[in-house]
Amino acid sequence: MANTNNPLVDTSRVQLLMGDYGVANARALTNPFWHLMAQEHRRMLASHMAAFDKPTMKLKLPESDYFVSRKVDGEFSLLVVQSGSCCIVNPGGTVRVGLPFMAEAVKLLKDAKVDSAVFAGELYVARTDRRPRCHDVSRVARQPANADEVGTLRFAVFDILEIDQKKLSHRYADNWKQIEKYFKSGKGIHPVETHHVKTLADVEKHYETWVEGENAEGIVARSDVAGLYKIKPRSTLDVAVLGFTESNEPDRAGMMHDMLIGLMRPDETYQVLGRVGGGFTDDQRREFLSDLKDIPAESEYTEVNEQLAYQMVRPEWVIEISCLDLISQNTRGGSVDRMVLNWDNRAAKYGAVRRLPLASPISPQFLRKRQDKTPNPQDLRLQQVADIVEVPMIDRDARQLTLPGSTILKREVYTKQLKGQTMVRKLLLWKTNKHGDAGNGEWPAFVAYFTDFSPNRKTPLEREIRVSESQEQIEKLYEIMKTENIVKGWVDAVGSR
């Protein structure tokens, strides 16, 4: 429990990790809107930012002046300062207090006569041996070894959301001037390295210097006229082909549309990564369609793309793809979960195991078929993704990660006779026991379920479902469904509880 005073958070909910540094979840915030702001700003950036590689940048980046920033590989967070107190919160709801750069931020803003403010930036670990990686933040911020490690956590500011509760200019040029004014002398907190350039040649020059010369993750180019862009080198991955779809366009009949691709976990299960539909020639689409149809497989799991179900195939092909980026978190800070499949070679069938965190490839492109590689945990290793983004639970045996069973809280069944037919209405309320970490964020805490069976109706079976994180709320929703649907004439059929 934290013993320091911070009016931005309920300190009784803060777990101290090292000295004054502590963490909590968003429920500890005295103003929950800050967490929503973090999610919304992350969503806004994702929806407005186009991703290019260097060749695409040279072809498609609009002519304009740009603020070009070195892309920091860290943890996106909002920094909140109010009346001499400070915290940061990320879209996933992790709140951090007591980091050394926070005291520096408070002092710099106080000197600038700013009482309250919200900034967007990247929490990262300062290193001298190589560029910072998001993995560094995960390790140090979650379990610092000592106070010196805590001191390596820095904050690079790249945007302003609020200053003294006043509306800000929509022009990034104006906001950037304020960021430099407040933080240019900072050490633990500072503006992200940025240069204002006038030409596309200058943008390319910074890419070559930072990315190609210094191994930076990429660059971000912002323009009030031309928009927002991230430019990164493409990554390559060796993946298994798990399925395919056939084109349903008349002029592309007999051609493959795209492939369902995956990687192999250390436990030798396959995990779906996504799909690749670009980079194929028309001849390859015809040839691959014919060849893949010769190795069909059964599956109890179905993946769908644009209303077309993938035909699953034996995991015999390994292909190389490139992608512009891998996204391991959604805009709310939750993990990107992908289905894990068990392959039964004797039955030639996939079985669904469960969803686990992985990533989404951005702009995947087919490069070549790898005749020199086979489906095995080394050639298709999941670590290919984990080398780029953080992948939780990568070493866990997916088959052993069984979920707890649900607990039935209420069950009621009612019947009614009409024209010689029996109508049935059922109400069910249960606690999933899979909420939070147990279910990897996929499950609600409580579910209320109503079914209505009437054999005389055009659609005999109708369903209604409600979910909630609160037992008090779900019980109210359950009672509303019961009041609306169990009226005069319905008879308790099972001694409902």
Residue pairs with C-beta under 8 A, 6 or more apart in sequence:
1 11
1 12
1 14
1 15
1 16
2 11
2 12
2 14
2 15
2 16
2 20
2 22
2 97
2 98
3 11
3 16
4 11
4 20
4 97
4 98
5 11
5 85
6 14
6 85
6 86
6 87
6 97
7 30
7 82
7 83
7 85
8 29
8 30
8 31
8 34
8 80
8 82
8 85
8 86
8 87
8 97
9 24
9 28
9 29
9 30
9 87
9 95
9 97
10 24
10 28
10 29
10 30
11 28
11 97
13 24
13 25
13 27
13 28
14 22
14 23
14 24
14 28
14 95
14 97
15 22
15 23
15 24
16 22
16 98
17 23
17 142
17 143
17 144
17 150
18 144
18 146
18 147
18 149
18 150
19 98
19 147
19 150
20 97
20 98
21 96
21 97
21 98
21 99
21 144
21 150
22 96
22 97
22 98
23 94
23 95
23 96
23 97
23 141
23 142
24 94
24 95
24 97
25 93
25 94
25 95
26 32
26 35
26 89
26 93
26 94
26 95
27 93
28 95
29 35
29 87
29 89
29 95
34 78
34 80
34 89
34 118
35 89
35 91
35 93
37 78
37 118
37 161
38 76
38 77
38 78
38 89
38 90
38 91
38 333
39 91
39 331
39 332
39 333
41 78
41 120
41 159
41 161
42 76
42 91
42 331
42 332
42 333
43 331
43 332
45 228
46 331
48 227
48 228
49 220
49 228
49 229
49 230
50 227
50 228
50 229
50 230
51 229
51 230
51 231
51 232
51 324
51 325
51 362
51 363
52 60
52 61
52 229
52 230
52 231
52 232
52 324
53 231
53 232
53 233
53 234
53 324
54 204
54 207
54 231
54 233
57 203
57 204
57 207
57 229
57 231
58 200
58 204
61 200
61 203
61 221
61 226
61 229
61 231
62 223
62 225
62 226
62 227
63 199
63 200
63 226
64 223
64 225
64 226
65 196
65 197
65 198
65 223
65 225
66 196
66 197
66 202
66 203
66 221
66 222
66 223
66 226
67 172
67 173
67 176
67 194
67 195
67 196
67 197
67 221
67 222
67 223
68 194
68 195
68 196
68 197
68 202
68 203
68 206
68 219
68 220
68 221
68 222
69 158
69 192
69 193
69 194
69 219
69 220
69 221
69 222
70 192
70 193
70 194
70 210
70 216
70 219
71 216
71 217
71 218
71 219
71 220
71 230
71 232
72 122
72 124
72 132
72 156
72 192
72 217
73 122
73 124
73 131
73 132
73 133
73 134
73 217
74 122
74 123
74 124
74 125
74 132
74 134
74 137
74 156
75 90
75 122
75 123
75 124
75 134
75 137
75 138
75 141
76 90
76 91
76 120
76 121
76 122
76 123
77 88
77 89
77 90
77 96
77 120
77 121
77 122
77 123
77 155
78 88
78 89
78 90
78 118
78 119
78 120
78 121
78 161
79 86
79 87
79 88
79 102
79 105
79 118
79 119
79 120
79 121
79 155
79 157
79 189
80 86
80 87
80 88
80 89
80 117
80 118
81 105
81 106
81 109
81 114
81 116
81 117
81 118
81 119
82 115
82 116
83 115
83 116
84 106
84 110
85 106
86 97
86 102
86 103
86 105
86 106
87 95
87 96
87 97
87 102
88 95
88 96
88 99
88 102
88 123
88 155
89 95
89 96
90 123
90 333
91 329
91 331
91 332
91 333
92 329
92 332
92 333
92 334
93 333
94 333
96 123
96 141
99 150
99 153
99 155
99 188
100 150
100 151
100 153
100 188
101 153
101 154
101 155
101 186
101 187
101 188
101 189
102 189
104 186
104 187
104 188
104 189
105 155
105 183
105 186
105 189
108 182
108 183
108 185
108 186
108 189
109 115
109 117
109 182
112 181
112 182
114 163
114 164
114 182
115 164
116 162
116 163
116 164
116 165
117 160
117 162
117 163
117 164
118 160
118 161
118 162
119 157
119 159
119 160
119 161
119 179
120 157
120 158
120 159
120 160
120 161
121 155
121 156
121 157
121 158
121 159
121 189
121 192
122 155
122 156
122 158
122 192
123 137
123 141
123 153
123 154
123 155
124 132
124 136
124 137
124 153
124 154
124 155
124 156
125 132
125 133
125 136
125 137
125 140
125 152
125 153
125 154
126 132
126 152
126 153
126 154
127 136
127 152
130 215
131 214
131 215
131 216
131 217
134 389
134 390
135 390
137 153
138 390
140 149
140 150
140 152
140 153
141 153
144 150
151 188
153 188
154 188
154 189
154 190
155 188
155 189
155 190
156 190
156 191
156 192
156 193
157 179
157 183
157 189
157 190
157 191
157 192
158 179
158 191
158 192
158 194
158 220
159 172
159 175
159 179
160 168
160 175
160 178
160 179
161 168
162 168
163 178
168 174
168 175
169 175
170 224
171 224
172 222
172 223
172 224
173 196
173 224
176 191
176 194
176 196
179 191
180 191
183 189
183 190
183 191
184 190
184 191
195 202
195 206
197 203
197 206
203 219
203 221
203 231
206 219
207 218
207 219
207 231
210 216
210 219
211 217
211 218
211 219
211 231
211 232
211 233
217 232
218 230
218 231
218 232
218 233
219 230
219 231
219 232
220 228
220 229
220 230
220 231
221 228
221 229
221 230
221 231
222 228
222 229
230 325
232 324
232 325
234 322
234 323
234 324
234 365
235 322
235 323
235 324
235 325
235 326
235 388
236 320
236 321
236 322
236 367
237 263
237 273
237 320
237 321
237 322
237 323
237 361
237 384
237 385
238 318
238 319
238 320
238 370
238 373
238 379
238 380
238 384
239 261
239 262
239 263
239 273
239 276
239 318
239 319
239 320
239 321
239 380
240 261
240 262
240 263
240 264
240 270
240 315
240 317
240 318
240 375
240 380
241 259
241 260
241 261
241 292
241 313
241 315
241 316
241 317
241 318
241 319
242 259
242 260
242 261
242 262
242 270
242 272
242 310
242 312
242 313
242 315
242 341
242 350
243 259
243 260
243 299
243 303
243 310
243 311
243 312
243 313
244 256
244 257
244 258
244 259
244 260
244 288
244 289
244 292
244 310
244 311
244 313
245 256
245 257
245 258
245 305
245 308
245 309
245 310
245 311
246 255
246 256
246 257
246 289
246 308
246 311
247 253
247 255
247 256
247 257
247 285
248 257
248 308
252 285
254 286
254 289
255 282
255 285
255 286
255 289
256 280
256 284
256 285
256 286
256 288
256 289
256 292
257 277
257 285
257 305
257 308
258 275
258 276
258 277
258 305
259 275
259 276
259 277
259 288
259 319
259 366
260 272
260 274
260 275
260 303
260 305
260 310
260 312
261 272
261 273
261 274
261 275
261 276
261 319
261 321
261 364
262 270
262 271
262 272
262 273
262 315
262 338
262 341
262 380
263 270
263 271
263 273
263 358
263 380
263 381
263 382
263 384
263 385
264 270
264 271
264 375
264 376
264 377
264 380
264 381
264 382
265 271
265 340
265 377
265 382
265 394
265 398
266 377
266 381
266 382
266 394
266 395
266 397
267 397
267 398
267 399
268 377
269 340
269 341
269 342
269 343
269 353
269 398
269 399
270 315
270 340
270 341
270 342
270 343
270 350
271 338
271 339
271 340
271 341
271 356
271 358
271 382
271 398
272 303
272 338
272 339
272 340
272 341
272 358
273 338
273 358
273 359
273 361
273 385
274 338
274 360
274 361
274 364
275 305
275 364
276 319
276 321
276 361
276 364
276 365
276 366
277 364
278 363
278 364
278 365
278 366
279 321
279 322
279 365
279 366
279 367
280 288
280 366
284 366
292 311
292 313
292 317
293 311
295 313
295 314
295 316
296 311
296 312
296 313
296 314
297 312
297 313
297 314
297 315
297 348
297 349
297 350
298 312
298 347
298 348
298 349
298 350
299 312
299 341
299 349
299 350
299 351
300 349
300 350
300 351
300 352
301 339
301 341
301 350
301 351
301 352
302 309
302 310
303 309
303 310
303 339
304 310
312 350
314 348
315 343
315 375
316 375
317 369
318 369
318 370
318 373
318 374
318 375
318 379
318 380
319 366
319 367
319 368
319 369
319 370
320 366
320 367
320 368
320 369
320 370
321 361
321 364
321 365
321 366
321 367
322 364
322 365
322 367
323 361
323 362
323 363
323 364
323 365
324 362
324 363
325 361
325 362
325 363
326 359
326 360
326 361
326 362
326 385
326 388
326 389
327 336
327 359
327 360
327 362
327 389
328 335
328 336
328 357
328 358
328 359
328 360
328 385
328 389
328 390
328 391
329 335
329 336
330 336
334 441
335 357
335 392
335 440
335 441
336 357
336 358
336 359
336 360
337 355
337 356
337 357
337 358
337 440
337 441
337 442
338 355
338 356
338 357
338 358
338 359
339 352
339 353
339 354
339 355
340 352
340 353
340 354
340 355
340 356
340 398
341 350
341 351
341 352
341 353
342 350
342 351
342 352
342 353
342 399
343 349
343 350
344 350
344 351
353 398
353 399
354 398
354 401
354 403
355 440
355 442
356 393
356 396
356 398
356 401
356 440
357 391
357 392
357 393
357 440
358 382
358 385
358 391
359 385
359 388
359 389
359 391
370 379
373 379
373 380
382 391
382 394
383 394
385 391
386 394
393 401
393 440
403 433
403 434
403 438
403 439
404 433
404 434
404 438
405 433
406 430
406 431
406 432
406 433
406 434
407 430
407 431
407 433
408 428
408 429
408 430
409 429
409 430
409 431
409 446
410 427
410 428
410 429
410 478
410 496
410 497
411 426
411 427
411 428
411 429
411 494
411 496
411 497
412 426
412 427
412 428
412 482
412 486
412 492
412 494
412 496
412 497
413 424
413 425
413 426
413 427
413 492
413 493
413 494
413 496
414 424
414 425
414 426
414 486
414 490
414 491
414 492
414 493
414 496
415 422
415 423
415 424
415 425
415 490
415 491
415 493
416 422
416 423
416 425
416 489
416 490
416 491
417 423
418 454
418 456
419 456
421 454
421 455
421 456
422 455
423 452
423 453
423 454
423 455
423 456
424 451
424 452
424 453
424 493
425 450
425 451
425 452
425 453
425 485
425 486
425 490
426 449
426 450
426 451
427 448
427 449
427 450
427 478
427 481
427 482
427 485
427 486
427 496
428 447
428 448
428 449
428 450
429 446
429 447
429 448
429 449
429 474
429 475
429 478
430 446
430 447
430 449
431 445
431 446
431 471
432 439
432 443
432 444
432 445
432 446
432 447
434 442
434 443
435 443
435 444
435 445
435 469
444 467
444 468
444 469
445 468
445 469
445 470
445 471
445 474
446 467
446 468
446 469
446 470
446 471
446 474
447 465
447 466
447 467
447 474
448 465
448 466
448 467
448 468
448 474
448 477
448 478
448 481
449 463
449 464
449 465
449 466
450 463
450 464
450 465
450 481
450 485
451 461
451 462
451 463
451 464
452 461
452 462
452 463
452 464
452 485
453 460
453 461
454 460
464 481
466 474
466 477
466 478
466 481
467 474
468 474
468 477
